[in-house]
Amino acid sequence: MLSYRHSFHAGNHADVLKHTVQSLIISALNEKEKPYLYLDTHAGAGRYLLSGEHAERTGEYLEGIARIWQQDDLPEELAPYISVVKNYNPGGKLRYYPGSPLIARHLLREDDQLQLTELHSSDFPMLRNEFQKDTRARLARADGYQQLKSKLPPPSRRGLILIDPPYEMKSDYQAVVQGIQEGYKRFGTGIFALWYPVVLRQQIKRMFNELQATGIRRILQIELGVRPDSDRFGMTASGMIVINPPWKLEQQMKNVLPWLEKVLVPSGTGYHKVSWIVPE
């Protein structure tokens, strides 16, 4: 179907959570000298103009990144992520939001590699334009789930695989589990990070049950909600499922989520959680 455009939602509360987790994982990978692969199955356009028609129509970034990026009491866990946002907005005015590929490009090192996949006919040319001079990057206009079969394992046997589908169809909730299974079979030591929206809680519970049934161990759940669960008001929360998380990630997210909830959800209707779906 491919009607989803992330430009309507760039910089919202879900992006803040997703990119905080992504940045902390990359920072952990950078602590060891050996190079690694960053694989993004649904990379999007890369960069989003917040004064553009799409972002202005929804204004979601105003309740997301706009609330946190210039706070004086920013927790240290947010430093890698916010450093990238400020890099793309050097004048102190929030004009652009960097998507996950640009966050990775900024934080990865010279010898690390990026594998970026995007299928949308409008977003892929913009992504290609962003990375045309980056020799570390390989781009494909292809099915992101297929990359989990064809691009894994990387020669270095180190890497982060970010899976961030649009969930346009209910089948996406099953497709992500199947994709993780395929990737994990090939690269069981890799870090897999899956983003999910909470629209209908029952779909998330079903996805968790299917993940548990795979037999994969070390599955961490991180979730941030802005409203209580509801089947009437669209996305009320979002989360990250991280397989093989860096050892510091659990505590880092426990440290930063109370602050994010307070700043992003001043109405007091929010919540957060960090828990193991499957322990070691």
VOPAGU-2260 file (C-alpha; in pm, 1 decimal, decimal comma):
REM VOPAGU-2260
SITE   aa  ch    i         X         Y         Z
SITE  MET   A    0       0,0       0,0       0,0
SITE  LEU   A    1     283,6     238,0      92,2
SITE  SER   A    2      68,7     539,4     173,9
SITE  TYR   A    3     246,2     612,2     503,5
SITE  ARG   A    4     474,4     918,5     509,2
SITE  HIS   A    5     678,4     976,4     822,2
SITE  SER   A    6     703,5    1347,0     739,4
SITE  PHE   A    7     362,9    1390,9     906,6
SITE  HIS   A    8     495,5    1250,0    1234,3
SITE  ALA   A    9     866,8    1338,7    1244,8
SITE  GLY   A   10     990,0    1450,5    1584,9
SITE  ASN   A   11     683,6    1336,3    1779,7
SITE  HIS   A   12     696,8    1162,2    2119,0
SITE  ALA   A   13     743,0     823,8    1951,6
SITE  ASP   A   14    1047,6     949,7    1760,2
SITE  VAL   A   15    1193,7    1090,6    2080,7
SITE  LEU   A   16    1173,0     748,3    2245,0
SITE  LYS   A   17    1293,3     556,1    1940,6
SITE  HIS   A   18    1589,9     781,1    1871,2
SITE  THR   A   19    1692,2     800,0    2236,4
SITE  VAL   A   20    1716,7     419,8    2241,7
SITE  GLN   A   21    1890,5     410,5    1902,7
SITE  SER   A   22    2149,9     668,1    2010,6
SITE  LEU   A   23    2228,7     488,1    2335,9
SITE  ILE   A   24    2275,9     155,1    2157,2
SITE  ILE   A   25    2508,4     312,0    1900,1
SITE  SER   A   26    2705,0     481,8    2177,7
SITE  ALA   A   27    2746,0     143,7    2347,1
SITE  LEU   A   28    2867,6     -16,8    2023,7
SITE  ASN   A   29    3118,8     265,5    1984,8
SITE  GLU   A   30    3283,8     169,7    2313,1
SITE  LYS   A   31    3457,6    -121,5    2139,8
SITE  GLU   A   32    3707,2     -60,6    1861,7
SITE  LYS   A   33    3580,4    -327,8    1621,2
SITE  PRO   A   34    3359,5    -189,7    1338,9
SITE  TYR   A   35    2993,3    -281,6    1308,4
SITE  LEU   A   36    2694,4    -266,3    1075,0
SITE  TYR   A   37    2393,1     -41,7    1120,0
SITE  LEU   A   38    2099,0    -184,2     922,7
SITE  ASP   A   39    1776,2      16,4     890,4
SITE  THR   A   40    1488,8    -180,9     735,6
SITE  HIS   A   41    1248,6     113,9     693,5
SITE  ALA   A   42    1475,9     415,7     665,7
SITE  GLY   A   43    1232,8     682,0     541,5
SITE  ALA   A   44    1349,9    1004,9     378,8
SITE  GLY   A   45    1629,6    1072,3     628,0
SITE  ARG   A   46    1565,5    1440,5     697,9
SITE  TYR   A   47    1233,2    1614,7     763,0
SITE  LEU   A   48    1151,5    1983,4     722,8
SITE  LEU   A   49     944,9    2081,2    1024,9
SITE  SER   A   50     808,6    2389,9     852,2
SITE  GLY   A   51     692,1    2173,8     561,8
SITE  GLU   A   52     328,2    2111,5     481,3
SITE  HIS   A   53     316,9    1763,9     634,0
SITE  ALA   A   54     476,3    1848,5     969,6
SITE  GLU   A   55     284,0    2174,0     999,5
SITE  ARG   A   56     -45,3    1999,3     931,1
SITE  THR   A   57     -12,0    1768,8    1231,7
SITE  GLY   A   58     219,3    1973,0    1456,4
SITE  GLU   A   59     321,8    1653,5    1634,1
SITE  TYR   A   60     682,7    1766,5    1674,1
SITE  LEU   A   61     562,6    2052,7    1896,9
SITE  GLU   A   62     467,3    1793,2    2159,0
SITE  GLY   A   63     784,8    1594,1    2100,1
SITE  ILE   A   64    1133,6    1715,8    2016,0
SITE  ALA   A   65    1036,4    2084,8    2048,4
SITE  ARG   A   66     965,4    2032,4    2418,3
SITE  ILE   A   67    1301,8    1882,8    2508,1
SITE  TRP   A   68    1587,1    1984,8    2278,8
SITE  GLN   A   69    1675,8    2311,4    2453,8
SITE  GLN   A   70    1599,1    2214,4    2814,0
SITE  ASP   A   71    1863,7    2320,9    3067,0
SITE  ASP   A   72    1829,5    2007,4    3281,1
SITE  LEU   A   73    1874,1    1756,5    2998,6
SITE  PRO   A   74    1967,8    1411,3    3135,6
SITE  GLU   A   75    2306,5    1281,9    3022,0
SITE  GLU   A   76    2136,2     982,9    2857,5
SITE  LEU   A   77    1988,2    1220,8    2598,5
SITE  ALA   A   78    2320,4    1384,3    2508,3
SITE  PRO   A   79    2405,1    1168,3    2201,5
SITE  TYR   A   80    2056,5    1208,9    2052,7
SITE  ILE   A   81    2022,9    1581,2    2117,8
SITE  SER   A   82    2373,8    1643,4    1982,6
SITE  VAL   A   83    2251,7    1518,2    1644,0
SITE  VAL   A   84    1937,0    1732,9    1654,2
SITE  LYS   A   85    2147,0    2040,8    1732,8
SITE  ASN   A   86    2393,3    1952,9    1456,4
SITE  TYR   A   87    2113,2    1982,3    1199,1
SITE  ASN   A   88    1974,1    2298,8    1360,5
SITE  PRO   A   89    2286,1    2508,9    1426,4
SITE  GLY   A   90    2110,2    2844,4    1453,3
SITE  GLY   A   91    1907,5    2749,2    1758,6
SITE  LYS   A   92    1584,1    2735,8    1558,9
SITE  LEU   A   93    1423,0    2395,3    1510,1
SITE  ARG   A   94    1393,4    2362,3    1131,1
SITE  TYR   A   95    1487,5    2001,2    1056,5
SITE  TYR   A   96    1435,9    1669,7    1226,6
SITE  PRO   A   97    1697,0    1399,5    1158,5
SITE  GLY   A   98    1547,3    1054,8    1111,6
SITE  SER   A   99    1717,9     734,7    1220,9
SITE  PRO   A  100    1956,4     715,3     919,0
SITE  LEU   A  101    2094,5    1063,5     989,3
SITE  ILE   A  102    2127,8     990,8    1359,3
SITE  ALA   A  103    2325,1     678,9    1270,5
SITE  ARG   A  104    2540,1     866,2    1017,6
SITE  HIS   A  105    2631,6    1129,4    1274,9
SITE  LEU   A  106    2717,0     881,5    1552,1
SITE  LEU   A  107    2883,7     600,7    1354,4
SITE  ARG   A  108    3259,5     602,5    1306,7
SITE  GLU   A  109    3467,1     605,1     989,2
SITE  ASP   A  110    3501,1     225,8     962,5
SITE  ASP   A  111    3140,7     139,1    1049,4
SITE  GLN   A  112    2888,4      60,7     775,2
SITE  LEU   A  113    2527,9     162,6     706,3
SITE  GLN   A  114    2277,3     -48,5     513,4
SITE  LEU   A  115    1962,6     157,6     449,4
SITE  THR   A  116    1643,6      28,9     290,1
SITE  GLU   A  117    1334,8     222,8     186,0
SITE  LEU   A  118    1058,1     113,7     -50,2
SITE  HIS   A  119     847,5     430,2     -84,4
SITE  SER   A  120     887,4     593,1    -427,3
SITE  SER   A  121     887,5     947,5    -285,9
SITE  ASP   A  122    1108,5     890,3      17,9
SITE  PHE   A  123    1381,9     679,3    -141,2
SITE  PRO   A  124    1515,2     953,1    -375,8
SITE  MET   A  125    1541,9    1192,9     -81,4
SITE  LEU   A  126    1726,0     930,5     121,7
SITE  ARG   A  127    1961,3     860,7    -169,0
SITE  ASN   A  128    2032,8    1231,2    -205,6
SITE  GLU   A  129    2124,4    1256,4     164,0
SITE  PHE   A  130    2378,1     974,5     141,0
SITE  GLN   A  131    2519,4    1004,8    -209,4
SITE  LYS   A  132    2858,9    1122,0     -79,3
SITE  ASP   A  133    2881,3     888,7     221,3
SITE  THR   A  134    3105,9     597,5     125,3
SITE  ARG   A  135    3005,5     403,6     437,8
SITE  ALA   A  136    2644,1     374,7     321,6
SITE  ARG   A  137    2474,8     120,7      95,7
SITE  LEU   A  138    2117,3     198,2      -6,3
SITE  ALA   A  139    1847,4     -23,2    -152,2
SITE  ARG   A  140    1494,0      43,2    -266,2
SITE  ALA   A  141    1369,6    -292,7    -149,4
SITE  ASP   A  142    1163,0    -483,1     104,6
SITE  GLY   A  143    1328,1    -419,2     439,7
SITE  TYR   A  144    1241,3    -763,4     573,8
SITE  GLN   A  145    1433,1    -925,2     287,3
SITE  GLN   A  146    1744,8    -741,3     403,4
SITE  LEU   A  147    1728,0    -940,4     725,8
SITE  LYS   A  148    1794,5   -1248,0     513,9
SITE  SER   A  149    2037,3   -1114,1     255,3
SITE  LYS   A  150    2255,5    -873,7     457,5
SITE  LEU   A  151    2308,7   -1073,6     775,7
SITE  PRO   A  152    2538,3   -1162,9     934,3
SITE  PRO   A  153    2785,8    -880,7     872,7
SITE  PRO   A  154    3153,6    -978,9     840,2
SITE  SER   A  155    3234,2    -804,0    1168,6
SITE  ARG   A  156    2967,9   -1004,9    1356,9
SITE  ARG   A  157    2866,1    -682,0    1533,1
SITE  GLY   A  158    2567,8    -465,1    1456,1
SITE  LEU   A  159    2240,8    -288,2    1526,7
SITE  ILE   A  160    1933,7    -376,0    1322,9
SITE  LEU   A  161    1658,3    -114,9    1351,6
SITE  ILE   A  162    1314,4    -235,8    1241,5
SITE  ASP   A  163    1062,2      45,1    1216,9
SITE  PRO   A  164     774,0     -43,9     982,6
SITE  PRO   A  165     470,6     182,2     932,3
SITE  TYR   A  166     221,9     -79,3    1059,5
SITE  GLU   A  167     -17,3      22,4     781,9
SITE  MET   A  168    -161,4    -328,3     780,7
SITE  LYS   A  169    -241,8    -556,8    1071,5
SITE  SER   A  170     -15,3    -818,1     913,2
SITE  ASP   A  171     285,0    -596,0     993,8
SITE  TYR   A  172     261,4    -707,8    1356,5
SITE  GLN   A  173     322,7   -1066,5    1247,5
SITE  ALA   A  174     571,7    -972,1     975,1
SITE  VAL   A  175     806,6    -807,0    1223,6
SITE  VAL   A  176     821,7   -1122,1    1435,9
SITE  GLN   A  177     892,9   -1335,4    1129,8
SITE  GLY   A  178    1157,3   -1087,1    1017,3
SITE  ILE   A  179    1327,6   -1093,1    1356,3
SITE  GLN   A  180    1327,2   -1473,2    1351,0
SITE  GLU   A  181    1495,5   -1475,2    1010,3
SITE  GLY   A  182    1752,0   -1217,5    1116,0
SITE  TYR   A  183    1823,8   -1381,4    1449,8
SITE  LYS   A  184    1882,5   -1720,4    1285,1
SITE  ARG   A  185    2160,7   -1560,2    1082,9
SITE  PHE   A  186    2293,9   -1314,9    1340,4
SITE  GLY   A  187    2213,7   -1432,0    1691,1
SITE  THR   A  188    2466,1   -1197,4    1854,0
SITE  GLY   A  189    2329,9    -883,4    1686,5
SITE  ILE   A  190    2125,9    -615,7    1860,2
SITE  PHE   A  191    1773,3    -600,2    1717,2
SITE  ALA   A  192    1563,5    -292,8    1800,6
SITE  LEU   A  193    1196,8    -299,5    1700,0
SITE  TRP   A  194     970,8       5,2    1729,4
SITE  TYR   A  195     597,4     -44,7    1783,2
SITE  PRO   A  196     293,8     185,0    1820,3
SITE  VAL   A  197      24,3     122,3    2078,8
SITE  VAL   A  198    -304,2     171,5    1896,1
SITE  LEU   A  199    -481,4    -144,5    2007,3
SITE  ARG   A  200    -319,1    -304,6    2311,5
SITE  GLN   A  201    -441,9    -648,0    2207,7
SITE  GLN   A  202    -224,5    -635,5    1894,8
SITE  ILE   A  203      82,2    -563,9    2106,6
SITE  LYS   A  204       3,2    -846,3    2348,7
SITE  ARG   A  205     -33,3   -1085,0    2056,0
SITE  MET   A  206     300,1    -970,3    1912,1
SITE  PHE   A  207     469,9   -1019,6    2249,7
SITE  ASN   A  208     327,2   -1372,4    2274,8
SITE  GLU   A  209     460,7   -1453,9    1929,2
SITE  LEU   A  210     803,4   -1317,8    2022,6
SITE  GLN   A  211     808,5   -1531,7    2336,3
SITE  ALA   A  212     719,3   -1836,3    2127,2
SITE  THR   A  213    1030,1   -1791,3    1909,8
SITE  GLY   A  214    1256,0   -1906,3    2192,4
SITE  ILE   A  215    1474,6   -1596,5    2159,6
SITE  ARG   A  216    1616,7   -1482,0    2493,8
SITE  ARG   A  217    1710,1   -1138,8    2631,3
SITE  ILE   A  218    1413,0    -937,2    2501,6
SITE  LEU   A  219    1372,7    -599,0    2672,9
SITE  GLN   A  220    1060,3    -381,2    2647,6
SITE  ILE   A  221    1077,3      -1,2    2676,7
SITE  GLU   A  222     750,7     194,2    2652,7
SITE  LEU   A  223     640,1     555,6    2687,4
SITE  GLY   A  224     272,4     650,6    2687,1
SITE  VAL   A  225     109,3     991,3    2659,7
SITE  ARG   A  226    -246,7     875,1    2732,2
SITE  PRO   A  227    -409,0     563,6    2878,6
SITE  ASP   A  228    -484,1     281,1    2635,6
SITE  SER   A  229    -783,4     351,3    2413,1
SITE  ASP   A  230    -923,1     211,3    2089,5
SITE  ARG   A  231   -1066,6     551,1    1990,7
SITE  PHE   A  232    -782,3     801,3    1986,4
SITE  GLY   A  233    -511,7     654,0    1763,7
SITE  MET   A  234    -160,3     600,3    1900,6
SITE  THR   A  235    -157,1     648,8    2277,0
SITE  ALA   A  236     194,6     515,0    2337,2
SITE  SER   A  237     492,5     363,1    2162,9
SITE  GLY   A  238     769,9     130,3    2257,8
SITE  MET   A  239    1094,4     -37,0    2167,6
SITE  ILE   A  240    1166,7    -406,7    2188,3
SITE  VAL   A  241    1541,0    -466,3    2212,0
SITE  ILE   A  242    1695,1    -810,0    2170,1
SITE  ASN   A  243    2047,9    -848,3    2309,7
SITE  PRO   A  244    2046,4    -497,2    2459,8
SITE  PRO   A  245    2375,5    -344,5    2576,7
SITE  TRP   A  246    2414,2    -411,6    2947,1
SITE  LYS   A  247    2371,2     -45,0    3043,2
SITE  LEU   A  248    2055,4      19,1    2840,7
SITE  GLU   A  249    1800,9    -103,1    3096,0
SITE  GLN   A  250    1929,1     130,2    3367,5
SITE  GLN   A  251    1982,6     419,2    3125,8
SITE  MET   A  252    1618,0     406,8    3019,8
SITE  LYS   A  253    1500,8     375,1    3379,9
SITE  ASN   A  254    1700,3     691,0    3449,0
SITE  VAL   A  255    1570,7     898,3    3157,8
SITE  LEU   A  256    1207,3     791,2    3113,8
SITE  PRO   A  257    1070,9     972,0    3422,6
SITE  TRP   A  258    1218,7    1297,6    3290,2
SITE  LEU   A  259    1084,2    1237,6    2939,3
SITE  GLU   A  260     738,9    1160,9    3074,7
SITE  LYS   A  261     738,1    1477,8    3286,1
SITE  VAL   A  262     848,6    1706,1    3000,5
SITE  LEU   A  263     662,0    1543,3    2712,2
SITE  VAL   A  264     336,0    1483,6    2901,3
SITE  PRO   A  265     287,5    1782,5    3134,9
SITE  SER   A  266     -82,4    1695,8    3166,7
SITE  GLY   A  267      11,9    1401,0    3387,4
SITE  THR   A  268    -165,0    1139,8    3172,8
SITE  GLY   A  269     156,5     962,8    3073,1
SITE  TYR   A  270     333,7     650,5    3193,7
SITE  HIS   A  271     653,8     461,1    3124,5
SITE  LYS   A  272     788,7     111,7    3173,2
SITE  VAL   A  273    1106,4     -89,5    3130,6
SITE  SER   A  274    1065,1    -464,8    3168,4
SITE  TRP   A  275    1190,1    -795,6    3034,8
SITE  ILE   A  276     957,0    -981,7    2800,1
SITE  VAL   A  277    1206,3   -1268,3    2808,6
SITE  PRO   A  278    1506,5   -1258,1    3044,5
SITE  GLU   A  279    1842,3   -1423,2    2982,4
